[in-house]
Every structure is written in structure tokens, then in C-alpha cells.
Amino acid sequence: MKIVTVSGYKAHELGIFDQNHIAITYIKKALENRLRALCENGLEWVLISGQLGVELWAAEVVYTLKSEFSELKIAILTPYLQQESHWKEETQQYYQSITERADFIDSISKRPYEHPKQLMQKNQFLLQKSDGLLLFYDEENQGSPRYMFEIAKKMEYNREIELLLITAYDINEIIHEEQMLTAMDHENIDEN
């Protein structure tokens, strides 16, 4: 897999309204684990649409992985022009800090938001340009990733794309591992 689209829930769909929320750490760790494995097998490009939440956290992970995998690149292909124009100033600044480091940035629709169809076109476009989709999604809690998931399922059935999911179970496993490591660290400190 040379090109993967990464997507998933928006921050507010996960009940995350602060960039310092502990859940972001675990989500980024899950993304890092999957992206690292893909990089070790020749991943060259990560595509995102720049949506708040999983996609921008994935960009942060890519920027970290670039120190280890210098050939890794990220493209931000927004669904329409100025998608951030109605966001809070603080959120716009965060978004800009992500976009200014991208290897490629463009808008799929060369117009500002006009219709939900632009979002559907974005999903289709990104998946057509990719070998795979890495999606943080749980069928029990559908939310906005459902639309991309449904397109990817059809494409996977036709062997046009590989669908890789990160689920709530995966996040819980990472939390459990982190808790075990923390407990072991405390035991080592107590022994000394």
C-alpha cells in the first residue's frame, strides 16, 4: 500500500472539546501503530481532508513519523475552499499549524461550501486516489465516518481498496497496555 486515506470521527463526536483531552493520546497511539506498520511496508502518502478530530491528529502522527520515515508525505485535500472559515480563531490557528507543514494542500471543489454533495464527492475522490482507508470507526456508534465506511466497503468488495479499521476495542486495548506499563513503572520505583 503506497497511498492511504485516514479518517474517522470528528472531535465533538467523541465528546472531545479540548486539545489536551487524554483520549487524544490513545487515539494518536492507535494511529501511530497502524501508520508505522504501513510505513515499514512502503507507505508513501497519507491523504486527509483536514477535518477536525481524527484526521488532524493523524497529521500530527505523520509529522512525528517523518523523523523515522523521511519519504512519508501528507496531502490535505479539503472538500471545498476555506473549510476553516467559520471555526473559532483558536481552532483555525491549530488547523493552520497542521496545514502549513503539509507536503501538498488543495481543495477538491474550487468553491466555498455550497452543498453536502461536496462532502460526498470528497469521500469518493480520496478513496479513488488511495490503495487503502485507515478509519477510526465503530459500527455501534456510526457518526460521520459512516459515509466513508459505506463507500469503502463497496470498494473493498470489488478489491479496489483495503479497509483498515481502528475501533473502540483497539483504543481500549491501548489504554489497558498503558495502564499496565504505568503500574509496572510504579512497582519498579517502589522496589528501589
SEROLO-404752 format. One record per residue: x, y, z of N, C-alpha, C in turn; residue number from 1; residue in one letter. Coordinates in steps of 0.05 Angstrom, whole numbers, plus 32768, in hexadecimal, padded with zeros to 4 digits. Layout:
+------+------+------+------+------+------+------+------+------+-----+------+
:   nu :   nv :   nw :  cau :  cav :  caw :   cu :   cv :   cw :  nr : rest :
+------+------+------+------+------+------+------+------+------+-----+------+
:    X :    Y :    Z :    X :    Y :    Z :    X :    Y :    Z : NUM :    A :
...
+------+------+------+------+------+------+------+------+------+-----+------+
This chain:
+------+------+------+------+------+------+------+------+------+-----+------+
:   nu :   nv :   nw :  cau :  cav :  caw :   cu :   cv :   cw :  nr : rest :
+------+------+------+------+------+------+------+------+------+-----+------+
: 8011 : 7FE8 : 8000 : 8000 : 8000 : 8000 : 8012 : 8019 : 8000 :   1 :    M :
: 800F : 8029 : 7FEB : 801F : 8041 : 7FE8 : 8011 : 805A : 7FF2 :   2 :    K :
: 7FF6 : 805A : 7FEF : 7FE6 : 8072 : 7FF6 : 7FCF : 8069 : 8007 :   3 :    I :
: 7FCC : 8076 : 801E : 7FB6 : 806F : 8030 : 7FA7 : 8089 : 8038 :   4 :    V :
: 7F8D : 8088 : 8037 : 7F7D : 809E : 8042 : 7F78 : 8097 : 805F :   5 :    T :
: 7F79 : 80AB : 8070 : 7F74 : 80A7 : 808D : 7F5C : 80B9 : 8094 :   6 :    V :
: 7F49 : 80AE : 80A2 : 7F32 : 80BE : 80AB : 7F26 : 80B1 : 80C4 :   7 :    S :
: 7F10 : 80BC : 80CC : 7F03 : 80B2 : 80E4 : 7EF1 : 80C8 : 80F0 :   8 :    G :
: 7EEC : 80C5 : 8109 : 7EDA : 80D7 : 8117 : 7EE4 : 80F3 : 8119 :   9 :    Y :
: 7ED2 : 8106 : 8119 : 7ED9 : 8122 : 8120 : 7EDB : 8123 : 813E :  10 :    K :
: 7EEB : 8135 : 8148 : 7EF0 : 8137 : 8165 : 7ED6 : 8138 : 8175 :  11 :    A :
: 7EC3 : 8149 : 816D : 7EAA : 814B : 817D : 7E9A : 8132 : 817D :  12 :    H :
: 7E9D : 8120 : 8168 : 7E8E : 8107 : 8168 : 7E99 : 80F4 : 817E :  13 :    E :
: 7EB2 : 80F9 : 8186 : 7EBE : 80E9 : 819C : 7EBC : 80F6 : 81B7 :  14 :    L :
: 7EAE : 810D : 81B8 : 7EAB : 811C : 81D1 : 7EC5 : 812A : 81D9 :  15 :    G :
: 7ED6 : 8130 : 81C5 : 7EEF : 813E : 81CA : 7EED : 815A : 81C0 :  16 :    I :
: 7EF0 : 816D : 81D3 : 7EEE : 8189 : 81CD : 7F07 : 8199 : 81D5 :  17 :    F :
: 7F1C : 818A : 81DB : 7F35 : 8197 : 81E5 : 7F4C : 8187 : 81D9 :  18 :    D :
: 7F60 : 8194 : 81CE : 7F77 : 8186 : 81C2 : 7F88 : 8178 : 81D7 :  19 :    Q :
: 7F83 : 817C : 81F0 : 7F93 : 816F : 8205 : 7F84 : 8157 : 8211 :  20 :    N :
: 7F6E : 814F : 8205 : 7F5F : 8138 : 820F : 7F70 : 811F : 820D :  21 :    H :
: 7F70 : 810F : 8222 : 7F80 : 80F7 : 8224 : 7F7A : 80E2 : 820E :  22 :    I :
: 7F61 : 80E2 : 8205 : 7F59 : 80CE : 81F0 : 7F69 : 80D3 : 81D6 :  23 :    A :
: 7F71 : 80EB : 81D0 : 7F80 : 80F1 : 81B8 : 7F9A : 80E2 : 81B8 :  24 :    I :
: 7FA7 : 80E0 : 81D0 : 7FC0 : 80D1 : 81D2 : 7FBD : 80B4 : 81C9 :  25 :    T :
: 7FA7 : 80A8 : 81D1 : 7FA2 : 808C : 81CB : 7F9B : 8088 : 81AD :  26 :    Y :
: 7F8B : 809B : 81A3 : 7F84 : 809A : 8186 : 7F9D : 809D : 8175 :  27 :    I :
: 7FAE : 80B0 : 817C : 7FC6 : 80B5 : 816D : 7FD9 : 809D : 816F :  28 :    K :
: 7FD9 : 808F : 8185 : 7FEA : 8077 : 8188 : 7FDF : 8061 : 8176 :  29 :    K :
: 7FC5 : 805E : 8174 : 7FB9 : 804A : 8162 : 7FC0 : 8051 : 8145 :  30 :    A :
: 7FBD : 806A : 813E : 7FC4 : 8073 : 8123 : 7FE2 : 806E : 811D :  31 :    L :
: 7FF3 : 8075 : 8130 : 8010 : 8071 : 812D : 8016 : 8053 : 8128 :  32 :    E :
: 800A : 8042 : 8138 : 8010 : 8025 : 8135 : 8009 : 801C : 8119 :  33 :    N :
: 7FF2 : 8024 : 810F : 7FE9 : 801B : 80F4 : 7FFA : 8028 : 80DE :  34 :    R :
: 7FFF : 8042 : 80E1 : 800F : 8050 : 80CC : 802C : 8047 : 80CC :  35 :    L :
: 8037 : 8041 : 80E3 : 8053 : 8037 : 80E4 : 8055 : 801D : 80D5 :  36 :    R :
: 8042 : 800B : 80DA : 8042 : 7FF1 : 80CC : 8040 : 7FF5 : 80AD :  37 :    A :
: 802F : 8008 : 80A5 : 802C : 800D : 8088 : 8046 : 801A : 807D :  38 :    L :
: 8053 : 802B : 808C : 806C : 8038 : 8084 : 8082 : 8022 : 8080 :  39 :    C :
: 8082 : 800F : 8092 : 8096 : 7FFA : 8091 : 8092 : 7FE8 : 8078 :  40 :    E :
: 807A : 7FEA : 806D : 8073 : 7FDB : 8054 : 8071 : 7FEC : 803C :  41 :    N :
: 807C : 8004 : 803D : 807E : 8015 : 8025 : 806A : 802B : 8021 :  42 :    G :
: 805C : 8032 : 8036 : 8049 : 8049 : 8034 : 8058 : 8062 : 802C :  43 :    L :
: 804D : 8071 : 8019 : 805A : 808A : 8010 : 8049 : 80A3 : 8016 :  44 :    E :
: 802E : 80A0 : 8013 : 801D : 80B7 : 8017 : 8006 : 80B1 : 802A :  45 :    W :
: 7FFF : 80C5 : 803A : 7FE7 : 80C5 : 804B : 7FD6 : 80DB : 8040 :  46 :    V :
: 7FBC : 80D5 : 803B : 7FA9 : 80E9 : 8032 : 7F95 : 80EE : 8047 :  47 :    L :
: 7F8F : 8108 : 804D : 7F79 : 810F : 805F : 7F6B : 8127 : 8052 :  48 :    I :
: 7F53 : 812C : 805D : 7F44 : 8143 : 8053 : 7F46 : 815C : 8066 :  49 :    S :
: 7F55 : 8158 : 807C : 7F59 : 816E : 808E : 7F42 : 8173 : 80A2 :  50 :    G :
: 7F31 : 815E : 80A5 : 7F1B : 8162 : 80B7 : 7F25 : 815F : 80D4 :  51 :    Q :
: 7F19 : 816F : 80E6 : 7F21 : 816F : 8102 : 7F1C : 8154 : 810E :  52 :    L :
: 7F2F : 814C : 8120 : 7F2C : 8132 : 812D : 7F41 : 811F : 8122 :  53 :    G :
: 7F39 : 8106 : 811C : 7F4B : 80F1 : 8115 : 7F5E : 80F9 : 80FE :  54 :    V :
: 7F54 : 8107 : 80EA : 7F65 : 810E : 80D3 : 7F7C : 8120 : 80DB :  55 :    E :
: 7F77 : 8134 : 80EB : 7F8D : 8146 : 80F2 : 7F9F : 8139 : 8106 :  56 :    L :
: 7F95 : 8128 : 8117 : 7FA6 : 8119 : 8129 : 7FB8 : 8106 : 8119 :  57 :    W :
: 7FAD : 80FA : 8104 : 7FBD : 80E9 : 80F2 : 7FD4 : 80FA : 80E6 :  58 :    A :
: 7FCE : 8112 : 80DE : 7FE3 : 8124 : 80D3 : 7FFA : 8128 : 80E7 :  59 :    A :
: 7FF3 : 812C : 8100 : 8007 : 8130 : 8115 : 8018 : 8116 : 8117 :  60 :    E :
: 800B : 80FF : 8115 : 801A : 80E6 : 8116 : 802D : 80E3 : 80FE :  61 :    V :
: 8023 : 80EB : 80E7 : 8034 : 80EA : 80CF : 804C : 80FB : 80D2 :  62 :    V :
: 8049 : 8113 : 80DD : 805F : 8126 : 80E1 : 8074 : 811A : 80F4 :  63 :    Y :
: 806B : 810B : 8107 : 807D : 80FD : 811A : 808B : 80E6 : 810C :  64 :    T :
: 807D : 80D7 : 80FC : 8088 : 80C0 : 80EE : 809C : 80C8 : 80D9 :  65 :    L :
: 809A : 80E0 : 80CE : 80AC : 80EA : 80B9 : 80C9 : 80E9 : 80C3 :  66 :    K :
: 80CE : 80EC : 80DD : 80EA : 80EC : 80E6 : 80F6 : 80D0 : 80E2 :  67 :    S :
: 80E5 : 80BC : 80E2 : 80EE : 80A0 : 80DF : 80EA : 8096 : 80C2 :  68 :    E :
: 80D6 : 80A0 : 80B5 : 80D0 : 8098 : 8099 : 80CF : 80B2 : 8088 :  69 :    F :
: 80E7 : 80BA : 8080 : 80EA : 80D4 : 8072 : 80DB : 80D5 : 8057 :  70 :    S :
: 80D5 : 80BF : 804B : 80C7 : 80BE : 8031 : 80A9 : 80C2 : 8035 :  71 :    E :
: 809F : 80C0 : 804D : 8082 : 80C3 : 8052 : 8079 : 80DF : 804D :  72 :    L :
: 8062 : 80E2 : 803F : 8057 : 80FC : 8039 : 8039 : 80FD : 8040 :  73 :    K :
: 8030 : 8115 : 8044 : 8013 : 8118 : 804A : 8007 : 812D : 8037 :  74 :    I :
: 7FEF : 8126 : 802D : 7FE0 : 8139 : 801C : 7FC6 : 813F : 802B :  75 :    A :
: 7FBF : 8159 : 802C : 7FA6 : 8161 : 8037 : 7F95 : 816B : 8020 :  76 :    I :
: 7F7F : 815C : 801A : 7F6D : 8163 : 8004 : 7F52 : 8169 : 8010 :  77 :    L :
: 7F4D : 8183 : 8014 : 7F35 : 818C : 8021 : 7F1D : 8188 : 800E :  78 :    T :
: 7F05 : 8184 : 8019 : 7EEE : 8180 : 8007 : 7EE7 : 8199 : 7FF7 :  79 :    P :
: 7EEC : 81B1 : 8003 : 7EE5 : 81CA : 7FF6 : 7EF8 : 81E0 : 8001 :  80 :    Y :
: 7EF8 : 81F7 : 7FF4 : 7F09 : 820D : 7FFC : 7F02 : 8218 : 8017 :  81 :    L :
: 7F15 : 821F : 8027 : 7F12 : 822D : 8040 : 7F00 : 821E : 8054 :  82 :    Q :
: 7F04 : 8203 : 8056 : 7EF3 : 81F4 : 8068 : 7EF5 : 81FD : 8085 :  83 :    Q :
: 7F0C : 820A : 808C : 7F10 : 8213 : 80A7 : 7F05 : 822E : 80AD :  84 :    E :
: 7EF9 : 823B : 809A : 7EF1 : 8257 : 809C : 7EDD : 825D : 80B3 :  85 :    S :
: 7ECD : 824A : 80BA : 7EB9 : 824E : 80D0 : 7EC1 : 8242 : 80EB :  86 :    H :
: 7ED9 : 8238 : 80EC : 7EE3 : 822D : 8105 : 7EED : 8243 : 8118 :  87 :    W :
: 7EEE : 823D : 8132 : 7EF9 : 8250 : 8145 : 7F16 : 8256 : 813E :  88 :    K :
: 7F1F : 826E : 8146 : 7F3A : 8277 : 8140 : 7F4F : 8263 : 814A :  89 :    E :
: 7F4B : 8259 : 8162 : 7F5F : 8246 : 816D : 7F60 : 822C : 815C :  90 :    E :
: 7F49 : 8223 : 8153 : 7F48 : 820B : 8142 : 7F55 : 8211 : 8127 :  91 :    T :
: 7F50 : 8228 : 811D : 7F5D : 8230 : 8103 : 7F7B : 8230 : 8106 :  92 :    Q :
: 7F85 : 823A : 811C : 7FA2 : 823B : 8120 : 7FAE : 821E : 8122 :  93 :    Q :
: 7FA0 : 820D : 8130 : 7FA8 : 81F1 : 8131 : 7FA8 : 81E5 : 8115 :  94 :    Y :
: 7F93 : 81E9 : 8106 : 7F91 : 81DF : 80EA : 7FA8 : 81EA : 80D9 :  95 :    Y :
: 7FAE : 8203 : 80DB : 7FC3 : 820F : 80CC : 7FDE : 8202 : 80D3 :  96 :    Q :
: 7FE2 : 81FC : 80ED : 7FFB : 81F0 : 80F6 : 7FFF : 81D4 : 80E9 :  97 :    S :
: 7FE8 : 81C7 : 80E3 : 7FE9 : 81AD : 80D5 : 7FED : 81B1 : 80B7 :  98 :    I :
: 7FDE : 81C2 : 80AB : 7FDF : 81C5 : 808E : 7FF9 : 81D1 : 8084 :  99 :    T :
: 8005 : 81E2 : 8094 : 801E : 81EF : 808A : 8035 : 81DB : 8088 : 100 :    E :
: 8033 : 81C4 : 8094 : 8048 : 81AF : 8092 : 8042 : 819A : 807E : 101 :    R :
: 802B : 819B : 8071 : 8023 : 8187 : 805E : 8035 : 8187 : 8045 : 102 :    A :
: 8038 : 8170 : 8039 : 8048 : 816E : 8020 : 8038 : 8178 : 8008 : 103 :    D :
: 801E : 8176 : 800B : 800C : 817E : 7FF5 : 7FF1 : 8186 : 8001 : 104 :    F :
: 7FE6 : 819C : 7FF8 : 7FCC : 81A4 : 8001 : 7FBC : 81B0 : 7FEA : 105 :    I :
: 7FA3 : 81A9 : 7FE8 : 7F92 : 81B3 : 7FD3 : 7F75 : 81AE : 7FDB : 106 :    D :
: 7F62 : 81B9 : 7FCD : 7F45 : 81B5 : 7FD1 : 7F3A : 81A5 : 7FBA : 107 :    S :
: 7F2A : 8192 : 7FBF : 7F1E : 8181 : 7FAB : 7F0A : 8191 : 7F9B : 108 :    I :
: 7EF8 : 819F : 7FA9 : 7EE5 : 81B2 : 7F9C : 7EF2 : 81CD : 7F9E : 109 :    S :
: 7EF4 : 81DB : 7F88 : 7F02 : 81F5 : 7F87 : 7EEF : 820C : 7F8F : 110 :    K :
: 7EDA : 8205 : 7F9F : 7EC7 : 8219 : 7FA8 : 7EC3 : 8216 : 7FC6 : 111 :    R :
: 7EBA : 822A : 7FD4 : 7EB3 : 8227 : 7FF0 : 7E9B : 8214 : 7FF3 : 112 :    P :
: 7E95 : 820D : 800C : 7E7F : 81FA : 8011 : 7E65 : 8204 : 8005 : 113 :    Y :
: 7E59 : 81F2 : 7FF6 : 7E3F : 81F7 : 7FEA : 7E2A : 81E2 : 7FF0 : 114 :    E :
: 7E33 : 81C8 : 7FF3 : 7E20 : 81B2 : 7FF4 : 7E2E : 819A : 8000 : 115 :    H :
: 7E1F : 8189 : 800F : 7E2A : 8170 : 801A : 7E37 : 815E : 8005 : 116 :    P :
: 7E2F : 8161 : 7FEC : 7E3A : 8151 : 7FD6 : 7E58 : 8154 : 7FD5 : 117 :    K :
: 7E62 : 816B : 7FDC : 7E7F : 8170 : 7FDC : 7E8D : 815D : 7FEF : 118 :    Q :
: 7E80 : 8156 : 8005 : 7E8C : 8143 : 8019 : 7E8C : 8127 : 800E : 119 :    L :
: 7E76 : 8120 : 8000 : 7E75 : 8105 : 7FF3 : 7E8A : 8103 : 7FDD : 120 :    M :
: 7E8D : 8118 : 7FCE : 7EA2 : 8118 : 7FB9 : 7EBE : 8115 : 7FC5 : 121 :    Q :
: 7EC2 : 8122 : 7FDB : 7EDC : 8120 : 7FE9 : 7EE2 : 8104 : 7FF1 : 122 :    K :
: 7ECF : 80F6 : 7FFD : 7ED3 : 80DA : 8005 : 7EDA : 80C9 : 7FED : 123 :    N :
: 7ECA : 80CB : 7FD7 : 7ECF : 80BC : 7FBF : 7EEA : 80C2 : 7FB3 : 124 :    Q :
: 7EF1 : 80DB : 7FB1 : 7F0B : 80E3 : 7FA6 : 7F22 : 80D8 : 7FB5 : 125 :    F :
: 7F22 : 80DB : 7FD0 : 7F38 : 80D1 : 7FE0 : 7F3C : 80B3 : 7FDD : 126 :    L :
: 7F26 : 80A5 : 7FDE : 7F28 : 8088 : 7FDC : 7F31 : 807F : 7FC0 : 127 :    L :
: 7F28 : 808C : 7FAC : 7F31 : 8085 : 7F91 : 7F50 : 808A : 7F8D : 128 :    Q :
: 7F5B : 809C : 7F9C : 7F77 : 80A2 : 7F9A : 7F88 : 8091 : 7FAC : 129 :    K :
: 7F7C : 807F : 7FBC : 7F89 : 8070 : 7FD1 : 7F8A : 8052 : 7FCB : 130 :    S :
: 7F9E : 8045 : 7FD8 : 7F9F : 8028 : 7FD8 : 7F90 : 801D : 7FF0 : 131 :    D :
: 7F8C : 802E : 8004 : 7F7F : 8024 : 801C : 7F73 : 803B : 802C : 132 :    G :
: 7F62 : 8034 : 803F : 7F56 : 8047 : 8051 : 7F5B : 803D : 806D : 133 :    L :
: 7F67 : 804E : 807E : 7F6A : 8049 : 809A : 7F55 : 805A : 80A8 : 134 :    L :
: 7F41 : 804E : 80B4 : 7F2A : 805C : 80BE : 7F26 : 8055 : 80DC : 135 :    L :
: 7F25 : 806A : 80ED : 7F1D : 8066 : 8109 : 7EFE : 8067 : 8108 : 136 :    F :
: 7EF3 : 804F : 810C : 7ED6 : 804D : 8108 : 7ECC : 8034 : 8117 : 137 :    Y :
: 7EB5 : 8036 : 8123 : 7EA8 : 8020 : 8130 : 7E8B : 801F : 8127 : 138 :    D :
: 7E83 : 8009 : 811C : 7E67 : 8007 : 8111 : 7E52 : 800B : 8126 : 139 :    E :
: 7E59 : 8008 : 813F : 7E46 : 800C : 8155 : 7E40 : 802A : 8159 : 140 :    E :
: 7E54 : 803B : 8152 : 7E52 : 8058 : 8155 : 7E59 : 8065 : 813B : 141 :    N :
: 7E45 : 8066 : 8129 : 7E4B : 806D : 810D : 7E57 : 8088 : 8109 : 142 :    Q :
: 7E49 : 809D : 810D : 7E53 : 80B8 : 8108 : 7E5B : 80BD : 80EC : 143 :    G :
: 7E6A : 80D3 : 80E7 : 7E71 : 80DC : 80CC : 7E83 : 80C8 : 80BD : 144 :    S :
: 7E94 : 80B8 : 80CA : 7EA4 : 80A5 : 80BA : 7E94 : 8090 : 80AB : 145 :    P :
: 7E7B : 808D : 80B2 : 7E6A : 8079 : 80A6 : 7E6A : 807C : 8087 : 146 :    R :
: 7E69 : 8095 : 807E : 7E67 : 8099 : 8061 : 7E80 : 808F : 8052 : 147 :    Y :
: 7E97 : 8095 : 805D : 7EB0 : 808B : 8051 : 7EB2 : 806D : 8053 : 148 :    M :
: 7EA9 : 8062 : 806A : 7EAA : 8045 : 806F : 7E99 : 8037 : 805A : 149 :    F :
: 7E81 : 8041 : 8054 : 7E6F : 8034 : 8041 : 7E7B : 8033 : 8025 : 150 :    E :
: 7E88 : 8049 : 801D : 7E95 : 8049 : 8002 : 7EAC : 8036 : 8002 : 151 :    I :
: 7EBC : 8036 : 8018 : 7ED4 : 8025 : 8019 : 7ECC : 8007 : 801A : 152 :    A :
: 7EB6 : 8001 : 8027 : 7EAD : 7FE5 : 8028 : 7EA7 : 7FDB : 800B : 153 :    K :
: 7E9A : 7FEB : 7FFC : 7E94 : 7FE3 : 7FE0 : 7EAE : 7FE1 : 7FD0 : 154 :    K :
: 7EC0 : 7FF4 : 7FD3 : 7ED9 : 7FF3 : 7FC5 : 7EEA : 7FDB : 7FCE : 155 :    M :
: 7EE9 : 7FD4 : 7FE7 : 7EF8 : 7FBD : 7FF1 : 7EED : 7FA3 : 7FE5 : 156 :    E :
: 7ED2 : 7FA2 : 7FE4 : 7EC5 : 7F8A : 7FD8 : 7ECF : 7F86 : 7FBB : 157 :    Y :
: 7ED2 : 7F9C : 7FAD : 7EDC : 7F9B : 7F91 : 7EFA : 7F9B : 7F8F : 158 :    N :
: 7F08 : 7F98 : 7FA6 : 7F25 : 7F97 : 7FA7 : 7F33 : 7FB0 : 7F9C : 159 :    R :
: 7F25 : 7FC7 : 7FA0 : 7F31 : 7FE0 : 7F96 : 7F41 : 7FEE : 7FAD : 160 :    E :
: 7F3C : 7FE5 : 7FC5 : 7F48 : 7FF3 : 7FDC : 7F49 : 7FDF : 7FF4 : 161 :    I :
: 7F5C : 7FE4 : 8006 : 7F5D : 7FD4 : 801E : 7F53 : 7FE5 : 8035 : 162 :    E :
: 7F41 : 7FDA : 8045 : 7F34 : 7FE8 : 805B : 7F41 : 7FDF : 8075 : 163 :    L :
: 7F4C : 7FF2 : 8084 : 7F59 : 7FEC : 809E : 7F4A : 7FFD : 80B3 : 164 :    L :
: 7F3F : 7FEF : 80C7 : 7F30 : 7FFD : 80DB : 7F3F : 7FFF : 80F6 : 165 :    L :
: 7F3C : 8015 : 8103 : 7F43 : 8018 : 811F : 7F28 : 801B : 812D : 166 :    I :
: 7F23 : 800A : 8141 : 7F0A : 800A : 814F : 7F0D : 8013 : 816C : 167 :    T :
: 7EF7 : 8016 : 817A : 7EF8 : 801C : 8196 : 7F07 : 8006 : 81A5 : 168 :    A :
: 7F04 : 7FEE : 819C : 7F13 : 7FD7 : 81A9 : 7F31 : 7FDC : 81A7 : 169 :    Y :
: 7F3B : 7FE5 : 8190 : 7F57 : 7FEA : 818C : 7F61 : 8000 : 81A0 : 170 :    D :
: 7F51 : 8015 : 81A2 : 7F58 : 802B : 81B5 : 7F59 : 8020 : 81D1 : 171 :    I :
: 7F45 : 8010 : 81D9 : 7F44 : 8005 : 81F4 : 7F5D : 7FF3 : 81F9 : 172 :    N :
: 7F66 : 7FE5 : 81E5 : 7F7E : 7FD4 : 81E8 : 7F96 : 7FE5 : 81EE : 173 :    E :
: 7F98 : 7FFC : 81DF : 7FAF : 800E : 81E4 : 7FAE : 801A : 8200 : 174 :    I :
: 7F96 : 8022 : 8208 : 7F93 : 802D : 8224 : 7F9B : 8018 : 8238 : 175 :    I :
: 7F93 : 7FFF : 8234 : 7F9A : 7FE9 : 8246 : 7FB8 : 7FE5 : 8247 : 176 :    H :
: 7FC5 : 7FE5 : 822F : 7FE2 : 7FE2 : 822E : 7FF0 : 7FF8 : 823C : 177 :    E :
: 7FE7 : 8011 : 8238 : 7FF3 : 8028 : 8245 : 7FF0 : 8026 : 8264 : 178 :    E :
: 7FD9 : 801D : 826D : 7FD5 : 801A : 8289 : 7FE7 : 8005 : 8295 : 179 :    Q :
: 7FEB : 7FEF : 8286 : 7FFD : 7FDA : 8290 : 8019 : 7FE4 : 8291 : 180 :    M :
: 8022 : 7FF3 : 827D : 803D : 7FFE : 827D : 8041 : 8012 : 8295 : 181 :    L :
: 802D : 8022 : 829A : 802E : 8035 : 82B0 : 8030 : 8026 : 82CA : 182 :    T :
: 8020 : 8011 : 82CD : 8020 : 8001 : 82E6 : 803C : 7FF4 : 82EA : 183 :    A :
: 8047 : 7FEA : 82D4 : 8062 : 7FDD : 82D6 : 8077 : 7FF2 : 82DD : 184 :    M :
: 8075 : 800A : 82D2 : 8088 : 801F : 82D9 : 8086 : 8026 : 82F7 : 185 :    D :
: 806E : 8028 : 8301 : 806A : 802E : 831E : 8076 : 8018 : 832F : 186 :    H :
: 8072 : 7FFF : 8327 : 807E : 7FE8 : 8336 : 809C : 7FEA : 8336 : 187 :    E :
: 80A8 : 7FF1 : 831F : 80C5 : 7FF4 : 831E : 80CF : 800A : 832F : 188 :    N :
: 80C1 : 8020 : 8330 : 80C8 : 8037 : 8341 : 80C6 : 802F : 835E : 189 :    I :
: 80B1 : 8021 : 8366 : 80AD : 8018 : 8382 : 80C3 : 8005 : 838B : 190 :    D :
: 80CD : 7FF4 : 8379 : 80E1 : 7FE1 : 8380 : 80FC : 7FEE : 8384 : 191 :    E :
: 8101 : 8005 : 8377 : 811A : 8013 : 837B : 8118 : 8025 : 8393 : 192 :    N :
+------+------+------+------+------+------+------+------+------+-----+------+
